[in-house]
């Protein structure tokens, strides 16, 4: 298991900076400062040399207009040219940052959160998310006075829009299918979450000759993830059954996550998707690393499935950035999270919901299997998750909690596991357990939560 952990930072969380729009820290002023601080840090890393450009994308939140303009102003004031992309999936920004030879890429999105929230994700010139240490250096400059580093009038940058961004991304997705393969014969419902993929998802599926029905494809700035998308699959499940579709695709607000629905209307999570891909990659002799990389949240059933097929499952801390780090360090080309971030290192530098969906559709076409068969490769172990909210000091530091966790693991007697971790975005302790005995799993989680609650109240 990887020991990667998010370093302690004031603004950056597990996936960039996030918060309620127009409320600190997610204000236009903060966006301006983040842009200036990022430019300053990158300029320093290049020995003070002039930098060329930044690529800025966003999802469909109404606050994106505000933050996009503020970040553009910040970068331009530091002498960089800003290329504004408009609404587009996060993985597309990662690709464009690299292909346009940009110095940095920015995605303005709060992923699966409601429209009231927004966030900022940063990518390096190679298309990978910035490392923790670089984010820490940016943080150190956000609240600093950078007026002395502003570019003189003759060196102020420009802002422009790139009109063919969606087309470039669509072509890269289509190239992930060998040869000039199509997905003709498949009927698919795609739920765009009223988010960043509302144009590109139906378009790329149509170009691949899929019979596509789109829902959640009418964003108005305030309906992103509202009853649609990867975290609200009810309407997709109904639509798949009603239309007699072969499968349903649910993306989240910035389309870096994928949850699927089989032809019976049953929900399919990232663990089953990764299992199907790992087995297919193995059969095609293109799997690297001898297995896949997942997080500590992935089901024990997936781990057992991998072992039964002569493959390994390596676990990291929660967050697709840690999955990607481990993949790069150890030569894996497949990884992801139960929540639906699927990373295919041969094609992308970050989680890509559309790319993963196309790969699954290709597996279905090539094998002739229905989704209920192709994406049902193992029986998940009973898993139970419960959150405990606290105020003040983190109760996990208390000896009573530590002792209770040790007792819980002993009760499993090697037939289950418990994971207790603080949330990266809220004052919560998340308690998750899984094992062969569902009742024991639930009892263990409740017992641990009871001790945490007592310690939290006493503190």
C-alpha positions in Angstrom: 0.0 0.0 0.0 1.2 3.5 -0.8 1.8 5.7 2.2 1.0 8.9 0.2 -0.8 11.4 2.3 -2.1 14.9 1.7 0.2 17.4 3.3 -1.2 20.0 5.6 -2.2 23.0 3.5 -4.4 26.0 4.2 -6.3 26.2 0.9 -5.6 23.1 -1.2 -7.4 20.0 -0.3 -7.3 16.5 -1.9 -8.4 17.9 -5.2 -7.4 21.5 -5.5 -9.1 24.5 -3.8 -12.9 24.2 -3.2 -15.6 26.1 -1.4 -18.9 28.0 -1.7 -18.8 30.4 -4.6 -18.4 34.1 -3.7 -17.5 33.1 -0.2 -13.9 32.9 1.1 -11.9 31.2 -0.1 -13.7 30.8 -3.4 -14.0 34.4 -4.4 -12.9 36.3 -7.5 -10.1 37.9 -5.4 -8.8 34.5 -4.3 -8.9 33.3 -8.0 -6.8 36.3 -9.0 -4.3 35.6 -6.2 -4.1 31.9 -7.0 -3.3 32.8 -10.6 -0.7 35.3 -9.7 0.9 33.0 -7.1 0.9 30.1 -9.5 2.6 32.2 -12.2 5.2 33.4 -9.6 6.1 29.9 -8.5 6.3 28.5 -12.0 8.4 31.5 -13.1 10.8 30.9 -10.2 11.0 27.2 -11.1 12.1 28.3 -14.6 14.8 30.5 -13.3 12.9 33.7 -14.0 12.5 32.9 -17.7 9.4 34.3 -19.5 6.4 31.9 -19.6 4.1 31.6 -22.5 0.6 30.4 -21.8 -2.0 29.0 -19.5 -5.1 26.9 -20.5 -8.3 27.7 -18.5 -11.4 25.5 -18.6 -14.5 25.3 -16.5 -17.7 23.4 -16.0 -21.2 24.9 -16.3 -21.6 26.6 -12.9 -22.8 30.2 -13.1 -19.9 31.2 -10.8 -17.5 30.0 -13.5 -17.8 33.2 -15.4 -16.6 35.2 -12.4 -13.7 32.9 -11.6 -12.6 32.4 -15.2 -12.2 36.1 -15.7 -10.4 36.6 -12.4 -7.9 33.9 -13.1 -7.3 35.1 -16.6 -6.6 38.6 -15.3 -4.2 37.2 -12.7 -2.1 35.3 -15.2 -2.2 38.0 -17.9 -1.0 40.5 -15.3 2.0 38.3 -14.7 2.9 38.2 -18.4 1.2 35.0 -19.5 -1.2 34.5 -22.4 -4.5 32.9 -21.3 -6.3 30.5 -23.5 -9.9 30.3 -22.5 -11.6 27.0 -23.3 -15.1 27.4 -21.8 -17.1 24.4 -20.6 -15.1 21.2 -21.1 -14.3 18.1 -19.0 -11.3 18.2 -16.6 -9.4 15.5 -18.4 -9.6 17.5 -21.6 -7.8 20.4 -19.9 -5.1 18.0 -18.8 -4.7 16.9 -22.4 -4.8 20.4 -23.9 -2.3 21.7 -21.4 0.2 19.2 -22.7 -0.7 19.4 -26.4 -0.7 23.2 -26.5 2.7 23.3 -24.8 1.2 25.4 -22.0 3.0 26.1 -18.7 0.0 25.3 -16.6 -3.6 24.2 -16.9 -6.6 25.3 -14.8 -9.9 23.6 -14.4 -12.6 25.6 -12.6 -15.0 23.1 -11.1 -16.3 21.6 -7.9 -16.8 18.2 -9.5 -19.9 16.4 -8.1 -20.8 19.2 -5.7 -23.9 21.4 -6.1 -23.8 24.6 -8.2 -23.3 26.8 -5.1 -19.8 25.4 -4.8 -16.8 25.9 -7.1 -13.1 25.0 -7.1 -9.8 25.3 -8.8 -7.6 22.4 -10.0 -4.1 23.0 -11.4 -2.2 20.8 -13.9 1.5 21.0 -14.9 2.8 21.2 -18.4 2.9 17.4 -18.6 -0.9 17.2 -18.0 -0.5 15.8 -14.5 -1.9 17.4 -11.4 0.6 19.6 -9.6 2.6 17.8 -6.9 1.8 18.6 -3.2 5.1 20.4 -2.7 4.3 22.8 -5.6 0.8 23.4 -4.3 2.4 24.2 -0.9 4.7 26.8 -2.5 1.8 28.4 -4.3 -0.1 28.6 -1.0 2.8 30.4 0.6 2.5 33.1 -2.0 -1.3 33.5 -2.2 -1.5 35.9 0.7 1.8 37.6 -0.2 2.1 41.0 -1.9 3.1 40.2 -5.5 2.8 43.7 -6.9 6.6 43.8 -7.3 6.4 40.8 -9.7 3.7 42.3 -12.0 4.8 42.5 -15.6 5.6 45.9 -17.1 3.1 47.3 -19.7 5.0 46.0 -22.6 5.0 42.4 -21.3 1.3 42.1 -20.2 -0.2 38.9 -21.6 -3.3 38.4 -23.8 -6.5 36.4 -23.5 -8.1 34.5 -26.3 -10.5 31.6 -26.9 -9.7 28.3 -28.5 -12.6 27.3 -30.8 -11.6 23.7 -31.6 -11.0 22.4 -28.1 -13.9 20.0 -28.1 -12.9 18.6 -31.4 -9.4 17.9 -30.3 -10.6 16.1 -27.2 -13.1 14.1 -29.2 -10.4 12.9 -31.6 -8.2 11.8 -28.7 -11.1 9.8 -27.2 -11.8 8.1 -30.6 -8.1 7.1 -31.0 -8.4 5.0 -27.8 -10.2 2.3 -29.8 -7.8 0.2 -31.9 -7.8 0.9 -35.6 -10.9 2.7 -36.9 -13.2 0.7 -34.7 -16.7 1.9 -34.0 -19.3 1.1 -31.4 -22.1 0.5 -33.8 -25.0 -1.6 -32.6 -24.9 -0.4 -29.0 -27.8 1.7 -27.6 -26.6 4.0 -24.7 -28.2 6.5 -22.4 -25.6 9.1 -21.3 -26.2 11.4 -18.3 -24.1 14.5 -18.6 -25.0 15.8 -15.1 -25.9 19.2 -16.7 -22.1 19.7 -16.5 -18.9 20.0 -18.5 -19.6 17.1 -20.8 -23.1 18.2 -22.0 -21.8 18.8 -25.5 -18.9 16.5 -25.9 -20.3 13.2 -24.5 -23.3 12.9 -26.9 -21.1 14.1 -29.8 -18.3 11.6 -29.4 -20.7 8.7 -28.9 -22.6 9.7 -32.0 -19.3 9.9 -34.0 -18.6 6.3 -32.8 -21.9 5.3 -34.3 -23.6 4.7 -30.9 -27.4 5.0 -30.8 -27.3 7.6 -28.0 -29.9 9.1 -25.8 -28.7 12.1 -23.7 -30.1 13.3 -20.4 -28.8 15.9 -18.1 -27.6 17.8 -21.1 -29.3 21.2 -20.6 -27.2 23.2 -18.2 -28.5 26.6 -17.0 -25.7 27.4 -14.6 -27.6 26.3 -11.5 -28.7 22.7 -12.2 -25.3 20.9 -12.4 -25.4 17.6 -10.5 -29.0 18.4 -9.5 -30.8 15.0 -9.7 -28.5 13.9 -12.5 -25.0 12.5 -12.8 -22.7 10.0 -11.1 -24.0 10.8 -7.6 -27.7 10.8 -8.5 -28.3 7.9 -10.9 -32.0 7.4 -10.4 -33.2 9.0 -13.6 -30.5 7.3 -15.6 -31.5 3.9 -14.2 -35.1 4.5 -15.2 -34.1 5.8 -18.7 -32.0 2.8 -19.5 -34.9 0.5 -18.8 -37.5 2.7 -20.5 -35.4 3.0 -23.7 -34.3 -0.7 -23.7 -30.7 0.5 -23.7 -27.7 -1.7 -23.5 -26.0 0.4 -20.8 -26.1 3.8 -19.1 -23.3 6.2 -18.6 -23.3 8.6 -15.6 -20.7 11.4 -15.5 -20.2 13.9 -12.8 -20.0 17.7 -13.1 -16.5 17.8 -14.6 -16.7 14.4 -16.2 -13.6 12.9 -14.6 -15.8 10.2 -12.9 -17.9 7.4 -14.3 -20.7 5.3 -12.8 -22.6 2.9 -15.1 -26.0 1.3 -15.2 -26.5 -2.2 -16.8 -29.4 -3.1 -19.1 -31.5 -4.1 -16.0 -31.2 -0.7 -14.4 -28.6 -1.9 -11.8 -25.9 0.6 -10.7 -22.3 -0.3 -11.4 -19.5 1.3 -9.4 -15.8 1.9 -10.2 -14.6 -1.3 -8.7 -16.6 -3.5 -11.1 -15.5 -1.2 -14.0 -11.8 -1.6 -13.0 -12.2 -5.4 -12.7 -13.6 -5.6 -16.2 -10.9 -3.4 -17.6 -8.1 -5.3 -15.8 -9.3 -8.6 -17.1 -9.7 -7.3 -20.7 -6.3 -5.6 -20.6 -4.7 -8.9 -19.4 -6.4 -10.9 -22.2 -5.2 -8.3 -24.8 -1.7 -8.5 -23.2 -1.6 -4.7 -22.7 -1.8 -4.6 -18.9 1.3 -3.2 -17.3 2.5 -3.6 -13.7 0.8 -7.0 -13.2 -2.5 -5.6 -11.9 -4.1 -2.3 -11.0 -3.9 0.5 -8.5 -6.9 1.4 -6.3 -7.4 3.2 -3.0 -8.1 2.0 0.5 -11.8 2.4 -0.2 -12.0 -0.3 -2.9 -13.9 -3.4 -2.0 -12.2 -6.5 -0.6 -14.1 -8.4 -3.3 -12.1 -6.6 -6.0 -8.8 -7.5 -4.3 -9.9 -11.2 -4.1 -10.9 -11.1 -7.8 -7.6 -9.8 -8.8 -5.7 -12.4 -6.9 -7.8 -15.2 -8.3 -6.8 -14.0 -11.8 -3.1 -13.9 -11.0 -3.1 -10.1 -10.7 -2.3 -7.7 -7.9 -4.2 -4.8 -6.4 -2.1 -2.1 -4.9 -3.8 0.4 -2.6 -3.1 4.1 -2.0 -4.6 6.9 0.0 -7.9 8.3 -1.1 -7.6 10.6 -4.1 -7.0 9.9 -7.8 -3.8 12.0 -7.6 -2.3 9.4 -5.3 -3.4 6.6 -7.6 -1.7 8.3 -10.5 1.5 8.9 -8.5 1.7 5.2 -7.6 1.0 4.2 -11.2 3.8 6.4 -12.5 6.3 5.3 -9.9 5.7 1.6 -10.3 4.8 1.2 -14.0 1.1 0.5 -13.9 -1.3 1.6 -16.7 -4.6 1.1 -14.9 -6.0 2.4 -11.7 -8.8 4.3 -10.1 -11.3 4.6 -7.3 -14.6 3.0 -6.3 -16.3 6.3 -6.7 -15.6 6.2 -10.5 -12.3 7.9 -11.2 -10.7 5.5 -13.7 -7.2 6.2 -14.9 -5.7 4.6 -18.0 -2.1 5.7 -18.1 -1.6 4.9 -21.8 -4.3 7.4 -22.8 -4.7 10.0 -20.0 -2.9 11.6 -17.1 -6.0 11.8 -14.8 -9.4 10.2 -14.3 -11.5 10.4 -17.5 -15.1 9.3 -17.3 -15.8 9.4 -21.0 -12.6 7.6 -21.9 -13.4 4.8 -19.4 -17.0 4.6 -20.7 -15.8 4.2 -24.3 -13.4 1.4 -23.2 -16.2 -0.4 -21.5 -18.4 -0.1 -24.5 -15.6 -1.5 -26.7 -15.3 -4.5 -24.3 -19.0 -5.1 -24.6 -18.9 -5.0 -28.4 -15.8 -7.1 -28.8 -17.0 -9.8 -26.3 -20.7 -9.7 -27.2 -21.5 -9.7 -23.5 -24.3 -7.7 -21.9 -23.4 -5.1 -19.3 -24.9 -7.3 -16.5 -22.3 -10.0 -17.4 -19.3 -7.9 -18.4 -19.5 -5.7 -15.4 -20.4 -8.2 -12.7 -17.2 -10.1 -12.2 -17.1 -10.4 -8.4 -19.4 -10.4 -5.4 -18.7 -7.4 -3.3 -18.1 -7.9 0.4 -20.6 -6.2 2.7 -19.3 -2.7 3.2 -20.6 -0.1 5.6 -19.5 3.6 5.9 -20.5 6.0 8.6 -19.4 9.6 9.3 -18.9 11.2 12.7 -18.8 15.0 12.8 -16.7 16.8 15.3 -15.7 20.3 16.5 -12.3 21.1 17.8 -9.4 18.6 18.0 -9.5 15.5 15.7 -10.8 12.7 18.0 -8.6 10.2 16.1 -5.6 11.3 18.1 -7.2 10.0 21.3 -5.9 6.7 22.7 -9.4 5.4 23.4 -10.2 5.6 19.7 -6.9 3.9 18.7 -7.6 1.1 21.1 -11.1 0.6 19.8 -9.9 0.4 16.2 -7.3 -2.3 17.2 -10.1 -4.3 18.9 -12.3 -3.9 15.8 -9.6 -5.4 13.6 -9.1 -8.3 16.0 -12.9 -9.1 15.8 -12.6 -9.6 12.1 -10.1 -12.4 12.6 -8.6 -11.9 9.2 -11.9 -12.0 7.4 -12.5 -8.2 7.0 -10.9 -4.8 7.6 -11.7 -1.4 9.1 -10.6 1.9 7.8 -10.9 5.1 9.9 -9.7 8.4 8.4 -10.4 12.1 8.6 -12.2 13.8 5.7 -10.0 15.9 3.5 -12.7 18.6 3.1 -14.9 18.6 6.2 -14.6 18.1 10.1 -15.6 14.5 9.8 -14.1 11.2 10.7 -15.1 8.5 8.2 -15.4 5.0 9.5 -15.6 2.2 6.9 -15.5 -1.6 7.4 -16.1 -4.5 5.2 -16.0 -8.3 5.6 -17.8 -11.5 4.9 -20.3 -11.1 7.8 -22.5 -8.1 7.0 -24.0 -7.9 10.5 -20.5 -8.0 12.1 -19.4 -5.2 9.8 -22.2 -3.0 10.8 -21.8 -3.7 14.5 -18.0 -2.9 14.3 -18.6 0.4 12.5 -21.3 1.4 15.1 -19.1 0.5 18.0 -16.1 2.5 16.7 -18.3 5.5 15.9 -19.8 5.4 19.4 -16.3 5.8 20.9 -15.4 8.5 18.5 -18.6 10.4 19.3 -17.9 10.2 23.1 -14.4 11.4 22.7 -15.5 14.2 20.4 -18.2 15.4 22.9 -15.7 15.2 25.8 -13.2 17.2 23.9 
